[in-house]
Amino acid sequence: MKRIIFLSLVSLIAACSTTTPPTSAPAPALQASPLVTAPAQSPPAAAASPVVQAESPMQIFDRKHAAIANASIFFPYDNYSVTSDQSPALERHADLEVAYPNDHVTLQGNCDERGGREYNLALGQRRAEAVKERLAMLGVPKGRIETTSFGKEKPRATCHQEKCWADDRRVDFADAWR
């Protein structure tokens, strides 16, 4: 029995004794390599489908107008009659004006450099008025159309040859959303 008590005491002392672990150098901190990047996170399911935002009436008008913005009506030399080859461009402008009743258009008559200042101003005005009449026949109210003439003051091309003069004999459209 003494032996049992003795072994119990020894095991109790052994159990209560603390031993310090051997000191060792701390493990180096893990540093991220500059070449290693974090894995990409997948986007949430709701963000995967794009949100389509409807265009405003003004944005639709601007988009349609940009498609025909440089579609002028051209004229033969010393003439203010709208020829049949100009009908497609005229119809595209008329369709836009009819579809958007808040749009007002100014028709700007132009001439080539030949002829006097007063003559060209009058010819440019007659060209703008001829286009106004054709737009009215296509359903555009005349009250939404203004006309002006620049004569030979705003040439599109500056050479002194027929190819440049042909570009200058025109009516331009200047739209103003009101």
Residue frames as qw, qx, qy, qz and C-alpha x, y, z in Angstrom:
[[0.000, 0.889, 0.458, 0.000, 0.00, 0.00, 0.00],
 [0.305, -0.751, 0.140, 0.569, 2.85, 2.32, 0.65],
 [0.389, -0.066, 0.629, 0.669, 3.95, 1.56, -2.75],
 [0.169, 0.668, 0.652, 0.316, 0.63, 2.58, -4.26],
 [0.166, -0.933, -0.207, 0.244, 0.66, 5.81, -2.32],
 [0.415, -0.534, 0.362, 0.641, 4.20, 6.50, -3.38],
 [0.339, 0.199, 0.687, 0.612, 3.41, 5.88, -7.07],
 [0.057, 0.828, 0.546, 0.112, 0.34, 8.05, -6.81],
 [0.258, -0.864, -0.005, 0.432, 2.39, 10.89, -5.36],
 [0.407, -0.287, 0.535, 0.682, 5.02, 10.58, -8.03],
 [0.251, 0.453, 0.697, 0.496, 2.46, 10.60, -10.78],
 [0.078, -0.911, -0.393, 0.097, 0.74, 13.58, -9.16],
 [0.327, -0.724, 0.207, 0.572, 3.99, 15.52, -8.98],
 [0.380, -0.023, 0.658, 0.649, 4.82, 14.56, -12.53],
 [0.165, 0.679, 0.660, 0.278, 1.40, 15.71, -13.68],
 [0.151, -0.942, -0.233, 0.190, 1.72, 19.07, -11.91],
 [0.487, -0.459, 0.278, 0.689, 5.18, 19.89, -13.04],
 [0.485, 0.848, 0.097, -0.188, 5.51, 22.40, -15.90],
 [0.664, -0.143, 0.394, 0.619, 8.14, 22.12, -18.42],
 [0.224, 0.777, -0.087, -0.582, 9.00, 25.04, -20.67],
 [0.845, 0.463, 0.233, 0.134, 9.19, 24.21, -24.32],
 [0.607, -0.191, 0.232, 0.735, 12.50, 24.82, -25.92],
 [0.182, 0.801, 0.032, -0.569, 12.80, 28.32, -27.40],
 [0.590, 0.214, 0.576, 0.523, 12.95, 28.37, -31.14],
 [0.036, -0.172, 0.222, 0.959, 13.00, 31.18, -33.66],
 [0.520, 0.476, 0.434, -0.561, 9.54, 32.36, -34.63],
 [0.576, 0.361, 0.649, 0.341, 8.31, 31.21, -37.99],
 [0.117, -0.134, 0.241, 0.954, 8.77, 33.90, -40.64],
 [0.449, 0.510, 0.376, -0.630, 5.60, 35.77, -41.53],
 [0.539, 0.360, 0.677, 0.350, 4.10, 34.75, -44.82],
 [0.089, 0.570, -0.109, -0.810, 4.42, 37.51, -47.37],
 [0.708, 0.574, 0.386, -0.143, 2.43, 37.63, -50.55],
 [0.527, -0.058, 0.488, 0.693, 4.47, 37.41, -53.67],
 [0.214, 0.504, -0.053, -0.835, 3.94, 40.35, -56.02],
 [0.240, 0.146, -0.761, -0.585, 3.16, 37.89, -58.80],
 [0.111, -0.334, -0.932, 0.082, 0.42, 36.16, -56.85],
 [0.299, -0.202, -0.067, -0.930, -3.01, 37.77, -57.04],
 [0.442, 0.085, 0.691, -0.565, -6.14, 37.04, -55.18],
 [0.195, 0.276, 0.887, 0.316, -8.57, 34.77, -56.97],
 [0.235, -0.151, -0.263, -0.923, -11.30, 36.61, -58.85],
 [0.310, 0.250, 0.743, -0.538, -14.65, 36.61, -57.21],
 [0.075, 0.381, 0.776, 0.496, -17.59, 35.74, -59.33],
 [0.221, -0.160, 0.028, -0.962, -20.20, 38.51, -59.59],
 [0.418, 0.195, 0.709, -0.534, -23.54, 38.00, -57.95],
 [0.325, 0.359, 0.832, 0.273, -26.18, 36.46, -60.15],
 [0.177, 0.855, 0.423, -0.241, -28.23, 39.68, -60.26],
 [0.054, -0.796, 0.274, 0.538, -25.32, 41.72, -61.62],
 [0.472, -0.069, 0.756, 0.448, -24.70, 39.26, -64.44],
 [0.323, 0.630, 0.637, 0.305, -27.63, 40.51, -66.54],
 [0.203, 0.031, 0.037, 0.978, -27.22, 44.10, -67.84],
 [0.162, 0.652, 0.554, -0.491, -29.93, 46.59, -67.10],
 [0.275, 0.371, 0.524, 0.715, -31.38, 48.03, -70.30],
 [0.013, 0.550, 0.344, -0.761, -32.45, 51.63, -69.92],
 [0.423, 0.698, 0.554, 0.164, -35.02, 53.02, -72.34],
 [0.337, 0.137, 0.166, 0.917, -34.05, 55.99, -74.49],
 [0.122, 0.595, 0.383, -0.696, -35.77, 59.29, -73.86],
 [0.539, 0.750, 0.384, 0.007, -37.68, 60.91, -76.74],
 [0.078, 0.939, -0.270, -0.197, -34.86, 63.45, -77.06],
 [0.424, -0.458, 0.739, 0.254, -32.23, 60.70, -77.29],
 [0.625, 0.365, 0.677, 0.131, -34.25, 58.91, -79.99],
 [0.363, 0.917, 0.134, -0.092, -34.61, 62.19, -81.90],
 [0.142, -0.830, 0.481, 0.244, -30.87, 62.90, -81.62],
 [0.553, -0.169, 0.779, 0.241, -30.00, 59.41, -82.87],
 [0.566, 0.584, 0.570, 0.116, -32.37, 59.65, -85.84],
 [0.191, 0.970, -0.020, -0.149, -31.28, 63.21, -86.60],
 [0.346, -0.655, 0.587, 0.326, -27.59, 62.24, -86.56],
 [0.636, 0.144, 0.716, 0.249, -28.32, 59.66, -89.25],
 [0.434, 0.698, 0.461, 0.333, -29.53, 62.39, -91.65],
 [0.273, -0.808, -0.087, 0.514, -27.71, 65.46, -90.31],
 [0.201, -0.482, 0.465, 0.715, -25.53, 65.91, -93.38],
 [0.365, 0.402, 0.781, 0.308, -28.24, 65.04, -95.91],
 [0.102, 0.490, -0.007, -0.866, -28.56, 68.37, -97.70],
 [0.613, 0.625, 0.481, -0.046, -30.76, 69.00, -100.73],
 [0.370, -0.328, 0.422, 0.760, -28.66, 69.89, -103.78],
 [0.469, 0.768, 0.265, -0.347, -29.61, 71.98, -106.83],
 [0.692, 0.388, 0.305, 0.527, -28.44, 72.40, -110.42],
 [0.335, -0.102, 0.043, 0.936, -26.66, 75.59, -111.46],
 [0.165, 0.021, -0.091, -0.982, -28.81, 78.74, -111.34],
 [0.524, -0.283, -0.656, -0.464, -31.93, 76.75, -110.37],
 [0.277, -0.250, 0.607, -0.701, -34.19, 76.37, -107.38],
 [0.834, -0.030, -0.256, -0.488, -36.30, 73.38, -108.45],
 [0.559, -0.385, 0.713, -0.177, -36.05, 70.30, -106.25],
 [0.501, 0.350, -0.690, -0.388, -35.06, 67.48, -108.58],
 [0.909, -0.167, -0.200, -0.326, -36.37, 63.92, -108.26],
 [0.729, 0.188, -0.556, 0.351, -32.96, 62.54, -107.22],
 [0.033, 0.342, -0.503, 0.793, -33.22, 64.64, -104.03],
 [0.677, -0.374, -0.256, -0.580, -36.56, 63.08, -102.98],
 [0.786, -0.211, -0.553, 0.178, -35.12, 60.32, -100.72],
 [0.371, 0.028, -0.428, 0.824, -33.18, 62.81, -98.57],
 [0.288, -0.275, -0.025, -0.917, -36.16, 65.16, -98.47],
 [0.748, -0.324, -0.438, -0.379, -38.48, 62.34, -97.42],
 [0.660, -0.146, -0.582, 0.452, -36.15, 61.25, -94.59],
 [0.101, 0.089, -0.295, 0.946, -36.14, 64.80, -93.23],
 [0.507, -0.278, -0.221, -0.785, -39.94, 65.05, -93.59],
 [0.750, -0.269, -0.602, -0.057, -40.43, 61.73, -91.75],
 [0.463, -0.100, -0.531, 0.703, -38.36, 63.03, -88.83],
 [0.120, -0.132, 0.097, -0.979, -40.26, 66.33, -88.71],
 [0.636, -0.288, -0.396, -0.596, -43.66, 64.60, -88.82],
 [0.728, -0.225, -0.627, 0.162, -42.66, 62.09, -86.12],
 [0.455, -0.321, -0.417, 0.719, -41.42, 64.82, -83.74],
 [0.044, 0.835, 0.428, 0.343, -43.91, 67.71, -83.56],
 [0.416, -0.854, -0.054, 0.307, -41.73, 69.64, -81.07],
 [0.594, -0.153, 0.352, 0.707, -38.99, 69.99, -83.67],
 [0.316, 0.904, 0.087, -0.275, -38.68, 73.22, -85.62],
 [0.749, 0.057, 0.355, 0.557, -36.40, 73.36, -88.62],
 [0.108, 0.848, -0.136, -0.501, -34.58, 76.22, -90.29],
 [0.809, 0.399, 0.316, 0.294, -33.82, 75.70, -93.95],
 [0.256, -0.753, 0.253, 0.551, -30.57, 77.41, -94.92],
 [0.737, 0.649, 0.176, 0.066, -30.28, 78.20, -98.64],
 [0.455, -0.599, 0.407, 0.518, -26.77, 78.34, -100.12],
 [0.676, 0.734, 0.000, -0.071, -25.23, 79.14, -103.51],
 [0.814, 0.037, 0.076, 0.574, -21.87, 78.75, -105.17],
 [0.362, -0.526, -0.009, 0.770, -19.46, 81.65, -105.44],
 [0.205, 0.209, 0.527, 0.798, -20.53, 82.70, -108.93],
 [0.140, -0.745, -0.534, -0.375, -22.98, 85.59, -109.20],
 [0.004, 0.553, -0.223, 0.803, -23.41, 88.77, -107.21],
 [0.029, 0.018, -0.772, 0.635, -24.13, 88.94, -103.48],
 [0.498, 0.155, 0.262, -0.812, -27.76, 90.08, -103.80],
 [0.689, 0.214, -0.501, -0.478, -28.52, 87.62, -106.58],
 [0.460, 0.112, -0.866, 0.164, -27.13, 84.69, -104.57],
 [0.169, 0.035, 0.658, -0.733, -29.02, 85.75, -101.43],
 [0.642, 0.196, 0.017, -0.741, -32.27, 85.77, -103.43],
 [0.672, 0.228, -0.657, -0.254, -31.48, 82.43, -105.10],
 [0.221, 0.103, -0.875, 0.417, -30.62, 80.83, -101.74],
 [0.390, 0.102, 0.468, -0.786, -33.94, 82.09, -100.32],
 [0.722, 0.231, -0.262, -0.597, -35.88, 80.66, -103.29],
 [0.523, 0.198, -0.828, 0.019, -34.13, 77.31, -102.79],
 [0.018, -0.005, 0.792, -0.610, -35.04, 77.25, -99.09],
 [0.549, 0.188, 0.205, -0.788, -38.66, 78.18, -99.92],
 [0.674, 0.234, -0.565, -0.416, -38.83, 75.38, -102.55],
 [0.358, 0.077, -0.895, 0.255, -37.71, 72.83, -99.95],
 [0.250, 0.074, 0.565, -0.783, -40.24, 74.26, -97.47],
 [0.664, 0.194, -0.139, -0.708, -43.05, 73.72, -99.99],
 [0.631, 0.172, -0.742, -0.145, -41.97, 70.12, -100.59],
 [0.131, 0.033, -0.837, 0.531, -41.83, 69.45, -96.83],
 [0.454, 0.125, 0.311, -0.826, -45.32, 70.90, -96.48],
 [0.719, 0.188, -0.423, -0.518, -46.57, 68.56, -99.23],
 [0.554, 0.112, -0.813, 0.137, -45.06, 65.68, -97.22],
 [0.597, -0.586, -0.541, -0.083, -47.03, 66.64, -94.09],
 [0.472, -0.205, -0.356, 0.780, -44.76, 69.01, -92.17],
 [0.017, -0.901, -0.415, 0.124, -46.69, 72.08, -90.93],
 [0.453, 0.652, 0.024, 0.608, -45.34, 75.26, -92.50],
 [0.355, -0.882, 0.051, -0.305, -45.45, 77.00, -89.11],
 [0.810, -0.504, 0.232, 0.190, -42.58, 74.78, -87.92],
 [0.752, 0.216, 0.261, 0.566, -40.34, 75.65, -90.86],
 [0.042, -0.908, 0.062, 0.412, -38.27, 78.81, -91.14],
 [0.782, 0.443, 0.169, 0.405, -36.17, 79.77, -94.14],
 [0.214, -0.875, 0.197, 0.386, -33.04, 81.84, -94.47],
 [0.785, 0.575, -0.022, 0.227, -30.42, 82.42, -97.12],
 [0.582, -0.620, 0.233, 0.473, -26.68, 82.58, -96.74],
 [0.495, 0.824, -0.193, -0.198, -26.12, 83.16, -100.46],
 [0.795, 0.412, -0.364, 0.257, -22.47, 82.44, -101.17],
 [0.197, -0.789, 0.395, -0.427, -21.31, 83.34, -97.64],
 [0.652, -0.410, 0.604, -0.204, -21.01, 79.76, -96.26],
 [0.670, 0.432, -0.544, -0.261, -19.33, 77.58, -98.86],
 [0.931, -0.281, 0.219, -0.078, -18.90, 73.91, -98.03],
 [0.835, 0.079, 0.237, 0.491, -16.03, 73.51, -100.47],
 [0.134, -0.860, 0.065, 0.487, -13.46, 76.18, -101.28],
 [0.460, -0.093, 0.596, 0.652, -11.98, 75.19, -104.64],
 [0.336, 0.551, -0.050, -0.762, -12.99, 77.06, -107.79],
 [0.122, 0.115, -0.881, -0.443, -14.20, 74.09, -109.85],
 [0.605, -0.197, -0.408, -0.655, -17.57, 72.55, -110.71],
 [0.622, -0.206, -0.744, 0.134, -17.20, 69.72, -108.15],
 [0.227, -0.181, -0.520, 0.803, -16.91, 72.31, -105.35],
 [0.292, -0.032, -0.097, -0.951, -19.61, 74.57, -106.74],
 [0.591, -0.228, -0.663, -0.398, -21.99, 71.59, -106.87],
 [0.483, -0.288, -0.709, 0.425, -21.46, 71.05, -103.11],
 [0.079, -0.147, -0.277, 0.946, -22.24, 74.71, -102.44],
 [0.426, -0.123, -0.344, -0.827, -25.62, 74.77, -104.26],
 [0.392, -0.218, -0.885, 0.128, -27.67, 73.30, -101.43],
 [0.498, -0.610, -0.002, -0.616, -30.22, 73.70, -98.64],
 [0.317, 0.138, -0.826, 0.445, -29.08, 72.60, -95.17],
 [0.594, -0.595, -0.453, -0.297, -31.37, 71.61, -92.28],
 [0.142, 0.295, -0.595, 0.734, -30.85, 73.14, -88.83],
 [0.548, -0.504, -0.635, -0.205, -33.17, 71.45, -86.31],
 [0.037, -0.328, 0.483, -0.811, -34.13, 73.03, -83.00],
 [0.399, -0.398, -0.825, 0.046, -36.09, 70.98, -80.44],
 [0.171, -0.377, 0.154, -0.897, -38.54, 73.26, -78.63]]
